[in-house]
Amino acid sequence: MQEDKKSAYTGQTDARRKASAKYLKETVEDVRIRVPKGQKAVIKEHAEKQGESMNAFVIRAIDETMERDRSK
């Protein structure tokens, strides 16, 4: 029988954390929204049904609404 090899991965290194933080700082901005209690679960469930993350769904919803508003 073949022995199971264990992964040598022990978690993120400091260098990986710093690189990730730098990448996020240079490429994205945070926008915080507040929703009524229970609405987050509804949004998350809907996004999952669409095959999206909540973040992707919210971005798509904003983009589609802005596009629709421009064509008024």
N, CA, C and O atoms as a Maestro MAE file, in Angstrom:
{
 s_m_m2io_version
 :::
 2.0.0
}

f_m_ct {
 s_m_title
 :::
 protein
 m_atom[288] {
  # First column is atom index #
  i_m_mmod_type
  r_m_x_coord
  r_m_y_coord
  r_m_z_coord
  i_m_residue_number
  s_m_chain_name
  s_m_pdb_residue_name
  s_m_pdb_atom_name
  i_m_atomic_number
  :::
  1 25 0.825 -1.187 0.000 1 A "MET " " N  " 7
  2 3 0.000 0.000 0.000 1 A "MET " " CA " 6
  3 2 0.866 1.246 0.000 1 A "MET " " C  " 6
  4 15 1.950 1.289 0.581 1 A "MET " " O  " 8
  5 25 0.340 2.258 -0.677 2 A "GLN " " N  " 7
  6 3 1.053 3.521 -0.746 2 A "GLN " " CA " 6
  7 2 0.713 4.381 0.470 2 A "GLN " " C  " 6
  8 15 -0.442 4.458 0.888 2 A "GLN " " O  " 8
  9 25 1.730 5.022 1.025 3 A "GLU " " N  " 7
  10 3 1.497 5.892 2.179 3 A "GLU " " CA " 6
  11 2 0.890 7.211 1.716 3 A "GLU " " C  " 6
  12 15 1.243 7.734 0.659 3 A "GLU " " O  " 8
  13 25 -0.032 7.743 2.526 4 A "ASP " " N  " 7
  14 3 -0.607 9.049 2.221 4 A "ASP " " CA " 6
  15 2 0.425 10.118 2.539 4 A "ASP " " C  " 6
  16 15 0.983 10.164 3.636 4 A "ASP " " O  " 8
  17 25 0.666 10.978 1.551 5 A "LYS " " N  " 7
  18 3 1.602 12.071 1.771 5 A "LYS " " CA " 6
  19 2 0.852 13.239 2.376 5 A "LYS " " C  " 6
  20 15 -0.248 13.572 1.938 5 A "LYS " " O  " 8
  21 25 1.434 13.848 3.362 6 A "LYS " " N  " 7
  22 3 0.831 15.011 4.005 6 A "LYS " " CA " 6
  23 2 1.385 16.272 3.358 6 A "LYS " " C  " 6
  24 15 2.555 16.334 2.980 6 A "LYS " " O  " 8
  25 25 0.544 17.251 3.241 7 A "SER " " N  " 7
  26 3 0.939 18.515 2.658 7 A "SER " " CA " 6
  27 2 1.927 19.226 3.580 7 A "SER " " C  " 6
  28 15 1.818 19.153 4.804 7 A "SER " " O  " 8
  29 25 2.882 19.907 2.978 8 A "ALA " " N  " 7
  30 3 3.848 20.686 3.739 8 A "ALA " " CA " 6
  31 2 3.310 22.087 4.021 8 A "ALA " " C  " 6
  32 15 3.945 22.855 4.743 8 A "ALA " " O  " 8
  33 25 2.163 22.426 3.469 9 A "TYR " " N  " 7
  34 3 1.588 23.757 3.638 9 A "TYR " " CA " 6
  35 2 1.243 23.996 5.095 9 A "TYR " " C  " 6
  36 15 0.543 23.193 5.713 9 A "TYR " " O  " 8
  37 25 1.727 25.090 5.643 10 A "THR " " N  " 7
  38 3 1.484 25.392 7.056 10 A "THR " " CA " 6
  39 2 0.741 26.708 7.247 10 A "THR " " C  " 6
  40 15 0.684 27.225 8.363 10 A "THR " " O  " 8
  41 25 0.171 27.257 6.181 11 A "GLY " " N  " 7
  42 3 -0.560 28.516 6.293 11 A "GLY " " CA " 6
  43 2 0.149 29.623 5.548 11 A "GLY " " C  " 6
  44 15 1.236 29.435 5.002 11 A "GLY " " O  " 8
  45 25 -0.483 30.773 5.537 12 A "GLN " " N  " 7
  46 3 0.108 31.914 4.845 12 A "GLN " " CA " 6
  47 2 1.363 32.405 5.541 12 A "GLN " " C  " 6
  48 15 1.452 32.432 6.769 12 A "GLN " " O  " 8
  49 25 2.311 32.785 4.735 13 A "THR " " N  " 7
  50 3 3.528 33.384 5.290 13 A "THR " " CA " 6
  51 2 3.310 34.886 5.416 13 A "THR " " C  " 6
  52 15 2.367 35.433 4.843 13 A "THR " " O  " 8
  53 25 4.178 35.547 6.162 14 A "ASP " " N  " 7
  54 3 4.107 37.003 6.286 14 A "ASP " " CA " 6
  55 2 4.263 37.663 4.917 14 A "ASP " " C  " 6
  56 15 3.580 38.640 4.612 14 A "ASP " " O  " 8
  57 25 5.157 37.129 4.104 15 A "ALA " " N  " 7
  58 3 5.386 37.698 2.776 15 A "ALA " " CA " 6
  59 2 4.128 37.595 1.918 15 A "ALA " " C  " 6
  60 15 3.803 38.529 1.185 15 A "ALA " " O  " 8
  61 25 3.419 36.472 2.002 16 A "ARG " " N  " 7
  62 3 2.189 36.276 1.219 16 A "ARG " " CA " 6
  63 2 1.106 37.240 1.706 16 A "ARG " " C  " 6
  64 15 0.376 37.813 0.898 16 A "ARG " " O  " 8
  65 25 1.003 37.417 3.009 17 A "ARG " " N  " 7
  66 3 0.021 38.359 3.570 17 A "ARG " " CA " 6
  67 2 0.309 39.777 3.111 17 A "ARG " " C  " 6
  68 15 -0.607 40.507 2.731 17 A "ARG " " O  " 8
  69 25 1.583 40.174 3.144 18 A "LYS " " N  " 7
  70 3 1.965 41.516 2.713 18 A "LYS " " CA " 6
  71 2 1.692 41.715 1.225 18 A "LYS " " C  " 6
  72 15 1.202 42.767 0.816 18 A "LYS " " O  " 8
  73 25 2.006 40.712 0.423 19 A "ALA " " N  " 7
  74 3 1.772 40.806 -1.022 19 A "ALA " " CA " 6
  75 2 0.282 40.918 -1.314 19 A "ALA " " C  " 6
  76 15 -0.123 41.703 -2.172 19 A "ALA " " O  " 8
  77 25 -0.533 40.144 -0.614 20 A "SER " " N  " 7
  78 3 -1.987 40.198 -0.804 20 A "SER " " CA " 6
  79 2 -2.538 41.560 -0.405 20 A "SER " " C  " 6
  80 15 -3.374 42.120 -1.114 20 A "SER " " O  " 8
  81 25 -2.083 42.095 0.716 21 A "ALA " " N  " 7
  82 3 -2.538 43.405 1.187 21 A "ALA " " CA " 6
  83 2 -2.142 44.491 0.189 21 A "ALA " " C  " 6
  84 15 -2.933 45.393 -0.087 21 A "ALA " " O  " 8
  85 25 -0.942 44.417 -0.347 22 A "LYS " " N  " 7
  86 3 -0.472 45.395 -1.331 22 A "LYS " " CA " 6
  87 2 -1.319 45.318 -2.597 22 A "LYS " " C  " 6
  88 15 -1.734 46.345 -3.133 22 A "LYS " " O  " 8
  89 25 -1.573 44.114 -3.069 23 A "TYR " " N  " 7
  90 3 -2.390 43.931 -4.270 23 A "TYR " " CA " 6
  91 2 -3.780 44.532 -4.065 23 A "TYR " " C  " 6
  92 15 -4.261 45.274 -4.921 23 A "TYR " " O  " 8
  93 25 -4.425 44.224 -2.951 24 A "LEU " " N  " 7
  94 3 -5.765 44.753 -2.692 24 A "LEU " " CA " 6
  95 2 -5.753 46.273 -2.593 24 A "LEU " " C  " 6
  96 15 -6.657 46.935 -3.105 24 A "LEU " " O  " 8
  97 25 -4.739 46.831 -1.941 25 A "LYS " " N  " 7
  98 3 -4.647 48.285 -1.788 25 A "LYS " " CA " 6
  99 2 -4.513 48.973 -3.138 25 A "LYS " " C  " 6
  100 15 -5.044 50.065 -3.336 25 A "LYS " " O  " 8
  101 25 -3.807 48.340 -4.065 26 A "GLU " " N  " 7
  102 3 -3.553 48.947 -5.370 26 A "GLU " " CA " 6
  103 2 -4.665 48.708 -6.384 26 A "GLU " " C  " 6
  104 15 -4.747 49.433 -7.376 26 A "GLU " " O  " 8
  105 25 -5.524 47.712 -6.166 27 A "THR " " N  " 7
  106 3 -6.459 47.332 -7.231 27 A "THR " " CA " 6
  107 2 -7.937 47.466 -6.898 27 A "THR " " C  " 6
  108 15 -8.759 47.494 -7.814 27 A "THR " " O  " 8
  109 25 -8.303 47.549 -5.639 28 A "VAL " " N  " 7
  110 3 -9.729 47.603 -5.299 28 A "VAL " " CA " 6
  111 2 -9.998 48.647 -4.230 28 A "VAL " " C  " 6
  112 15 -9.099 49.075 -3.506 28 A "VAL " " O  " 8
  113 25 -11.271 49.048 -4.151 29 A "GLU " " N  " 7
  114 3 -11.729 49.938 -3.093 29 A "GLU " " CA " 6
  115 2 -12.856 49.230 -2.356 29 A "GLU " " C  " 6
  116 15 -13.571 48.414 -2.938 29 A "GLU " " O  " 8
  117 25 -13.009 49.538 -1.094 30 A "ASP " " N  " 7
  118 3 -14.084 48.959 -0.302 30 A "ASP " " CA " 6
  119 2 -15.285 49.894 -0.298 30 A "ASP " " C  " 6
  120 15 -15.146 51.113 -0.191 30 A "ASP " " O  " 8
  121 25 -16.463 49.299 -0.416 31 A "VAL " " N  " 7
  122 3 -17.717 50.021 -0.264 31 A "VAL " " CA " 6
  123 2 -18.536 49.209 0.721 31 A "VAL " " C  " 6
  124 15 -18.761 48.016 0.517 31 A "VAL " " O  " 8
  125 25 -18.973 49.842 1.765 32 A "ARG " " N  " 7
  126 3 -19.742 49.133 2.789 32 A "ARG " " CA " 6
  127 2 -21.205 49.512 2.654 32 A "ARG " " C  " 6
  128 15 -21.541 50.688 2.516 32 A "ARG " " O  " 8
  129 25 -22.063 48.520 2.694 33 A "ILE " " N  " 7
  130 3 -23.498 48.791 2.674 33 A "ILE " " CA " 6
  131 2 -24.135 48.134 3.892 33 A "ILE " " C  " 6
  132 15 -23.622 47.155 4.433 33 A "ILE " " O  " 8
  133 25 -25.251 48.690 4.303 34 A "ARG " " N  " 7
  134 3 -26.004 48.108 5.414 34 A "ARG " " CA " 6
  135 2 -27.373 47.736 4.891 34 A "ARG " " C  " 6
  136 15 -27.996 48.483 4.137 34 A "ARG " " O  " 8
  137 25 -27.825 46.574 5.302 35 A "VAL " " N  " 7
  138 3 -29.142 46.091 4.890 35 A "VAL " " CA " 6
  139 2 -29.926 45.692 6.139 35 A "VAL " " C  " 6
  140 15 -29.336 45.409 7.182 35 A "VAL " " O  " 8
  141 25 -31.247 45.669 6.033 36 A "PRO " " N  " 7
  142 3 -32.047 45.246 7.184 36 A "PRO " " CA " 6
  143 2 -31.709 43.809 7.592 36 A "PRO " " C  " 6
  144 15 -31.315 42.992 6.760 36 A "PRO " " O  " 8
  145 25 -31.870 43.516 8.886 37 A "LYS " " N  " 7
  146 3 -31.615 42.156 9.394 37 A "LYS " " CA " 6
  147 2 -32.350 41.137 8.533 37 A "LYS " " C  " 6
  148 15 -33.520 41.318 8.196 37 A "LYS " " O  " 8
  149 25 -31.654 40.076 8.187 38 A "GLY " " N  " 7
  150 3 -32.223 39.003 7.388 38 A "GLY " " CA " 6
  151 2 -32.032 39.193 5.889 38 A "GLY " " C  " 6
  152 15 -32.091 38.221 5.136 38 A "GLY " " O  " 8
  153 25 -31.805 40.421 5.443 39 A "GLN " " N  " 7
  154 3 -31.664 40.694 4.016 39 A "GLN " " CA " 6
  155 2 -30.354 40.140 3.458 39 A "GLN " " C  " 6
  156 15 -30.300 39.738 2.296 39 A "GLN " " O  " 8
  157 25 -29.317 40.114 4.262 40 A "LYS " " N  " 7
  158 3 -28.030 39.585 3.811 40 A "LYS " " CA " 6
  159 2 -28.178 38.126 3.365 40 A "LYS " " C  " 6
  160 15 -27.651 37.734 2.324 40 A "LYS " " O  " 8
  161 25 -28.886 37.340 4.146 41 A "ALA " " N  " 7
  162 3 -29.087 35.927 3.801 41 A "ALA " " CA " 6
  163 2 -29.875 35.794 2.501 41 A "ALA " " C  " 6
  164 15 -29.595 34.913 1.688 41 A "ALA " " O  " 8
  165 25 -30.859 36.669 2.306 42 A "VAL " " N  " 7
  166 3 -31.663 36.641 1.081 42 A "VAL " " CA " 6
  167 2 -30.787 36.972 -0.127 42 A "VAL " " C  " 6
  168 15 -30.871 36.311 -1.162 42 A "VAL " " O  " 8
  169 25 -29.950 37.996 0.010 43 A "ILE " " N  " 7
  170 3 -29.053 38.401 -1.078 43 A "ILE " " CA " 6
  171 2 -28.061 37.282 -1.377 43 A "ILE " " C  " 6
  172 15 -27.829 36.948 -2.539 43 A "ILE " " O  " 8
  173 25 -27.481 36.708 -0.334 44 A "LYS " " N  " 7
  174 3 -26.498 35.637 -0.518 44 A "LYS " " CA " 6
  175 2 -27.123 34.438 -1.217 44 A "LYS " " C  " 6
  176 15 -26.520 33.868 -2.126 44 A "LYS " " O  " 8
  177 25 -28.313 34.056 -0.805 45 A "GLU " " N  " 7
  178 3 -29.003 32.912 -1.421 45 A "GLU " " CA " 6
  179 2 -29.275 33.193 -2.905 45 A "GLU " " C  " 6
  180 15 -29.066 32.331 -3.759 45 A "GLU " " O  " 8
  181 25 -29.740 34.400 -3.192 46 A "HIS " " N  " 7
  182 3 -30.017 34.757 -4.586 46 A "HIS " " CA " 6
  183 2 -28.744 34.712 -5.424 46 A "HIS " " C  " 6
  184 15 -28.741 34.166 -6.527 46 A "HIS " " O  " 8
  185 25 -27.670 35.283 -4.902 47 A "ALA " " N  " 7
  186 3 -26.394 35.295 -5.623 47 A "ALA " " CA " 6
  187 2 -25.922 33.870 -5.901 47 A "ALA " " C  " 6
  188 15 -25.467 33.571 -7.005 47 A "ALA " " O  " 8
  189 25 -26.027 32.995 -4.910 48 A "GLU " " N  " 7
  190 3 -25.605 31.606 -5.084 48 A "GLU " " CA " 6
  191 2 -26.432 30.909 -6.157 48 A "GLU " " C  " 6
  192 15 -25.899 30.114 -6.932 48 A "GLU " " O  " 8
  193 25 -27.729 31.199 -6.206 49 A "LYS " " N  " 7
  194 3 -28.593 30.615 -7.248 49 A "LYS " " CA " 6
  195 2 -28.173 31.081 -8.635 49 A "LYS " " C  " 6
  196 15 -28.379 30.379 -9.625 49 A "LYS " " O  " 8
  197 25 -27.578 32.277 -8.698 50 A "GLN " " N  " 7
  198 3 -27.099 32.806 -9.966 50 A "GLN " " CA " 6
  199 2 -25.673 32.348 -10.268 50 A "GLN " " C  " 6
  200 15 -25.122 32.668 -11.322 50 A "GLN " " O  " 8
  201 25 -25.085 31.605 -9.346 51 A "GLY " " N  " 7
  202 3 -23.714 31.128 -9.526 51 A "GLY " " CA " 6
  203 2 -22.677 32.211 -9.273 51 A "GLY " " C  " 6
  204 15 -21.581 32.175 -9.831 51 A "GLY " " O  " 8
  205 25 -23.032 33.178 -8.424 52 A "GLU " " N  " 7
  206 3 -22.150 34.309 -8.149 52 A "GLU " " CA " 6
  207 2 -21.874 34.425 -6.659 52 A "GLU " " C  " 6
  208 15 -22.607 33.901 -5.821 52 A "GLU " " O  " 8
  209 25 -20.791 35.127 -6.360 53 A "SER " " N  " 7
  210 3 -20.563 35.520 -4.978 53 A "SER " " CA " 6
  211 2 -21.469 36.711 -4.690 53 A "SER " " C  " 6
  212 15 -21.994 37.331 -5.614 53 A "SER " " O  " 8
  213 25 -21.650 37.029 -3.425 54 A "MET " " N  " 7
  214 3 -22.435 38.222 -3.088 54 A "MET " " CA " 6
  215 2 -21.784 39.463 -3.688 54 A "MET " " C  " 6
  216 15 -22.476 40.340 -4.204 54 A "MET " " O  " 8
  217 25 -20.480 39.539 -3.623 55 A "ASN " " N  " 7
  218 3 -19.768 40.688 -4.159 55 A "ASN " " CA " 6
  219 2 -20.021 40.837 -5.662 55 A "ASN " " C  " 6
  220 15 -20.339 41.930 -6.131 55 A "ASN " " O  " 8
  221 25 -19.883 39.750 -6.410 56 A "ALA " " N  " 7
  222 3 -20.113 39.803 -7.858 56 A "ALA " " CA " 6
  223 2 -21.557 40.194 -8.165 56 A "ALA " " C  " 6
  224 15 -21.812 40.966 -9.089 56 A "ALA " " O  " 8
  225 25 -22.490 39.665 -7.394 57 A "PHE " " N  " 7
  226 3 -23.896 40.000 -7.610 57 A "PHE " " CA " 6
  227 2 -24.158 41.478 -7.368 57 A "PHE " " C  " 6
  228 15 -24.825 42.127 -8.173 57 A "PHE " " O  " 8
  229 25 -23.644 42.015 -6.277 58 A "VAL " " N  " 7
  230 3 -23.868 43.428 -5.953 58 A "VAL " " CA " 6
  231 2 -23.246 44.314 -7.028 58 A "VAL " " C  " 6
  232 15 -23.866 45.287 -7.458 58 A "VAL " " O  " 8
  233 25 -22.035 43.995 -7.467 59 A "ILE " " N  " 7
  234 3 -21.391 44.775 -8.525 59 A "ILE " " CA " 6
  235 2 -22.220 44.726 -9.805 59 A "ILE " " C  " 6
  236 15 -22.423 45.752 -10.454 59 A "ILE " " O  " 8
  237 25 -22.700 43.538 -10.171 60 A "ARG " " N  " 7
  238 3 -23.523 43.392 -11.372 60 A "ARG " " CA " 6
  239 2 -24.813 44.186 -11.235 60 A "ARG " " C  " 6
  240 15 -25.226 44.854 -12.183 60 A "ARG " " O  " 8
  241 25 -25.454 44.127 -10.080 61 A "ALA " " N  " 7
  242 3 -26.704 44.858 -9.856 61 A "ALA " " CA " 6
  243 2 -26.471 46.366 -9.991 61 A "ALA " " C  " 6
  244 15 -27.283 47.069 -10.591 61 A "ALA " " O  " 8
  245 25 -25.378 46.852 -9.440 62 A "ILE " " N  " 7
  246 3 -25.057 48.276 -9.549 62 A "ILE " " CA " 6
  247 2 -24.792 48.649 -11.000 62 A "ILE " " C  " 6
  248 15 -25.333 49.636 -11.498 62 A "ILE " " O  " 8
  249 25 -23.958 47.859 -11.683 63 A "ASP " " N  " 7
  250 3 -23.632 48.151 -13.080 63 A "ASP " " CA " 6
  251 2 -24.876 48.162 -13.961 63 A "ASP " " C  " 6
  252 15 -25.050 49.061 -14.783 63 A "ASP " " O  " 8
  253 25 -25.745 47.160 -13.789 64 A "GLU " " N  " 7
  254 3 -26.958 47.084 -14.607 64 A "GLU " " CA " 6
  255 2 -27.900 48.247 -14.322 64 A "GLU " " C  " 6
  256 15 -28.516 48.784 -15.242 64 A "GLU " " O  " 8
  257 25 -28.016 48.638 -13.062 65 A "THR " " N  " 7
  258 3 -28.882 49.764 -12.716 65 A "THR " " CA " 6
  259 2 -28.327 51.066 -13.283 65 A "THR " " C  " 6
  260 15 -29.082 51.885 -13.806 65 A "THR " " O  " 8
  261 25 -27.017 51.263 -13.184 66 A "MET " " N  " 7
  262 3 -26.412 52.481 -13.729 66 A "MET " " CA " 6
  263 2 -26.576 52.527 -15.248 66 A "MET " " C  " 6
  264 15 -26.856 53.591 -15.800 66 A "MET " " O  " 8
  265 25 -26.409 51.411 -15.923 67 A "GLU " " N  " 7
  266 3 -26.599 51.357 -17.375 67 A "GLU " " CA " 6
  267 2 -28.040 51.685 -17.737 67 A "GLU " " C  " 6
  268 15 -28.292 52.451 -18.667 67 A "GLU " " O  " 8
  269 25 -28.971 51.113 -17.015 68 A "ARG " " N  " 7
  270 3 -30.398 51.380 -17.256 68 A "ARG " " CA " 6
  271 2 -30.723 52.861 -17.019 68 A "ARG " " C  " 6
  272 15 -31.479 53.464 -17.780 68 A "ARG " " O  " 8
  273 25 -30.151 53.436 -15.963 69 A "ASP " " N  " 7
  274 3 -30.387 54.838 -15.662 69 A "ASP " " CA " 6
  275 2 -29.804 55.763 -16.732 69 A "ASP " " C  " 6
  276 15 -30.370 56.821 -17.006 69 A "ASP " " O  " 8
  277 25 -28.688 55.379 -17.333 70 A "ARG " " N  " 7
  278 3 -28.075 56.202 -18.381 70 A "ARG " " CA " 6
  279 2 -28.943 56.241 -19.638 70 A "ARG " " C  " 6
  280 15 -28.925 57.223 -20.379 70 A "ARG " " O  " 8
  281 25 -29.697 55.180 -19.875 71 A "SER " " N  " 7
  282 3 -30.491 55.127 -21.115 71 A "SER " " CA " 6
  283 2 -31.881 55.728 -20.941 71 A "SER " " C  " 6
  284 15 -32.711 55.598 -21.841 71 A "SER " " O  " 8
  285 25 -32.159 56.373 -19.830 72 A "LYS " " N  " 7
  286 3 -33.459 57.018 -19.613 72 A "LYS " " CA " 6
  287 2 -33.508 58.325 -20.346 72 A "LYS " " C  " 6
  288 15 -34.519 59.025 -20.292 72 A "LYS " " O  " 8
  :::
 }
 m_bond[287] {
  # First column is bond index #
  i_m_from
  i_m_to
  i_m_order
  :::
  1 1 2 1
  2 2 3 1
  3 3 4 2
  4 3 5 1
  5 5 6 1
  6 6 7 1
  7 7 8 2
  8 7 9 1
  9 9 10 1
  10 10 11 1
  11 11 12 2
  12 11 13 1
  13 13 14 1
  14 14 15 1
  15 15 16 2
  16 15 17 1
  17 17 18 1
  18 18 19 1
  19 19 20 2
  20 19 21 1
  21 21 22 1
  22 22 23 1
  23 23 24 2
  24 23 25 1
  25 25 26 1
  26 26 27 1
  27 27 28 2
  28 27 29 1
  29 29 30 1
  30 30 31 1
  31 31 32 2
  32 31 33 1
  33 33 34 1
  34 34 35 1
  35 35 36 2
  36 35 37 1
  37 37 38 1
  38 38 39 1
  39 39 40 2
  40 39 41 1
  41 41 42 1
  42 42 43 1
  43 43 44 2
  44 43 45 1
  45 45 46 1
  46 46 47 1
  47 47 48 2
  48 47 49 1
  49 49 50 1
  50 50 51 1
  51 51 52 2
  52 51 53 1
  53 53 54 1
  54 54 55 1
  55 55 56 2
  56 55 57 1
  57 57 58 1
  58 58 59 1
  59 59 60 2
  60 59 61 1
  61 61 62 1
  62 62 63 1
  63 63 64 2
  64 63 65 1
  65 65 66 1
  66 66 67 1
  67 67 68 2
  68 67 69 1
  69 69 70 1
  70 70 71 1
  71 71 72 2
  72 71 73 1
  73 73 74 1
  74 74 75 1
  75 75 76 2
  76 75 77 1
  77 77 78 1
  78 78 79 1
  79 79 80 2
  80 79 81 1
  81 81 82 1
  82 82 83 1
  83 83 84 2
  84 83 85 1
  85 85 86 1
  86 86 87 1
  87 87 88 2
  88 87 89 1
  89 89 90 1
  90 90 91 1
  91 91 92 2
  92 91 93 1
  93 93 94 1
  94 94 95 1
  95 95 96 2
  96 95 97 1
  97 97 98 1
  98 98 99 1
  99 99 100 2
  100 99 101 1
  101 101 102 1
  102 102 103 1
  103 103 104 2
  104 103 105 1
  105 105 106 1
  106 106 107 1
  107 107 108 2
  108 107 109 1
  109 109 110 1
  110 110 111 1
  111 111 112 2
  112 111 113 1
  113 113 114 1
  114 114 115 1
  115 115 116 2
  116 115 117 1
  117 117 118 1
  118 118 119 1
  119 119 120 2
  120 119 121 1
  121 121 122 1
  122 122 123 1
  123 123 124 2
  124 123 125 1
  125 125 126 1
  126 126 127 1
  127 127 128 2
  128 127 129 1
  129 129 130 1
  130 130 131 1
  131 131 132 2
  132 131 133 1
  133 133 134 1
  134 134 135 1
  135 135 136 2
  136 135 137 1
  137 137 138 1
  138 138 139 1
  139 139 140 2
  140 139 141 1
  141 141 142 1
  142 142 143 1
  143 143 144 2
  144 143 145 1
  145 145 146 1
  146 146 147 1
  147 147 148 2
  148 147 149 1
  149 149 150 1
  150 150 151 1
  151 151 152 2
  152 151 153 1
  153 153 154 1
  154 154 155 1
  155 155 156 2
  156 155 157 1
  157 157 158 1
  158 158 159 1
  159 159 160 2
  160 159 161 1
  161 161 162 1
  162 162 163 1
  163 163 164 2
  164 163 165 1
  165 165 166 1
  166 166 167 1
  167 167 168 2
  168 167 169 1
  169 169 170 1
  170 170 171 1
  171 171 172 2
  172 171 173 1
  173 173 174 1
  174 174 175 1
  175 175 176 2
  176 175 177 1
  177 177 178 1
  178 178 179 1
  179 179 180 2
  180 179 181 1
  181 181 182 1
  182 182 183 1
  183 183 184 2
  184 183 185 1
  185 185 186 1
  186 186 187 1
  187 187 188 2
  188 187 189 1
  189 189 190 1
  190 190 191 1
  191 191 192 2
  192 191 193 1
  193 193 194 1
  194 194 195 1
  195 195 196 2
  196 195 197 1
  197 197 198 1
  198 198 199 1
  199 199 200 2
  200 199 201 1
  201 201 202 1
  202 202 203 1
  203 203 204 2
  204 203 205 1
  205 205 206 1
  206 206 207 1
  207 207 208 2
  208 207 209 1
  209 209 210 1
  210 210 211 1
  211 211 212 2
  212 211 213 1
  213 213 214 1
  214 214 215 1
  215 215 216 2
  216 215 217 1
  217 217 218 1
  218 218 219 1
  219 219 220 2
  220 219 221 1
  221 221 222 1
  222 222 223 1
  223 223 224 2
  224 223 225 1
  225 225 226 1
  226 226 227 1
  227 227 228 2
  228 227 229 1
  229 229 230 1
  230 230 231 1
  231 231 232 2
  232 231 233 1
  233 233 234 1
  234 234 235 1
  235 235 236 2
  236 235 237 1
  237 237 238 1
  238 238 239 1
  239 239 240 2
  240 239 241 1
  241 241 242 1
  242 242 243 1
  243 243 244 2
  244 243 245 1
  245 245 246 1
  246 246 247 1
  247 247 248 2
  248 247 249 1
  249 249 250 1
  250 250 251 1
  251 251 252 2
  252 251 253 1
  253 253 254 1
  254 254 255 1
  255 255 256 2
  256 255 257 1
  257 257 258 1
  258 258 259 1
  259 259 260 2
  260 259 261 1
  261 261 262 1
  262 262 263 1
  263 263 264 2
  264 263 265 1
  265 265 266 1
  266 266 267 1
  267 267 268 2
  268 267 269 1
  269 269 270 1
  270 270 271 1
  271 271 272 2
  272 271 273 1
  273 273 274 1
  274 274 275 1
  275 275 276 2
  276 275 277 1
  277 277 278 1
  278 278 279 1
  279 279 280 2
  280 279 281 1
  281 281 282 1
  282 282 283 1
  283 283 284 2
  284 283 285 1
  285 285 286 1
  286 286 287 1
  287 287 288 2
  :::
 }
}
